[in-house]
Amino acid sequence: MNTTASTPAFADPRATWDARFAQPGLLFGDKPNAFLQREAQRIAPGSHVLSVADGEGRNAIFLAEQGHAVTAFDISPVAVDKARKWAAERGVQVDFHVAAADAWTWTPAAFDAVAAIFVQFADPDLRRKLFGGIWQTLKPGGLLLIQGYTPKQLDYRTGGPGKLEHLYTESLLRELLPQAQWLLLREHEAELAEGHAHAGRSALIDAVARKP
C-alpha cells in the first residue's frame, strides 16, 4: 500500500514499489485486509467504491466479489498488472488504474465508499492533500474505511513505514477529517498475517467515518 513520499528510501517510490511487487507471490498475501472484510458490511449493496493505493488487488477484488462497482489505483504498474490478472482469474471486474495519490483525480461526490488501508507512506503535507481528496470524492452519506499503524508500531516493526510522522492516532484522524461522523475510531493491538509484509504483533487503528 503506498503513496509517494519524501523520505530518502522513497525518493523514487514507483521504482521502490515495482521492485517489491516484482518478487514472487503476493507481497500482502491473497486474503483481503481483515478489518476491511469485517467492516465492509456497512457498505450498502451495489455501491461504487474506491480502493486507494490498492497494491496487487486483494482489497479491490474482495469488494468486487461482494457485488460493488470498484475502482482502484496504485502507483506501481507491476502491482496493477498483477491485480488485473488476478481479477480476471477470479472472474470479477475492477476498474484498475496506475496512479500516485498526488496525481489521482479526486472527482467530487463520485463514490459511495472509499477504502484506505495502510496508506502510510505519505508525509504530513501529502497526507493532508490525500485525505482532503478522499473526503471530496465521497458522496454525502458516504463511508471512509481506514486501517493504519499507530506510533506504538515503532516498537513492533512488523510492517509500516517506520517513521513517526507517517503513523496515525485518533487525534490525527479527527484533525484531518473535522466534519466526519465517526462510526468507529479505535486504537488496539492484534496479530496480522498479511503476506510477509504485514506479519506479527501490530499496533493498529481502525476507523470508519461517514460524510454528512
Secondary structure, 3 states (H helix, E strand, C coil): CCCCCCCHHHCCHHHHHHHHHCCCCCCCCCCCCHHHHHHHHHCCCCCEEEECCCCCCHHHHHHHHCCCEEEEEECCHHHHHHHHHHHHHHCCCEEEEECCCCCCCCCCCCEEEEEEECCCCCCHHHHHHHHHHHHHHEEEEEEEEEEEECCCHHHHCCCCCCCHHHCCCHHHHHHHCCCCEEEEEEEEEEEEEECCCEEEEEEEEEEEEECC
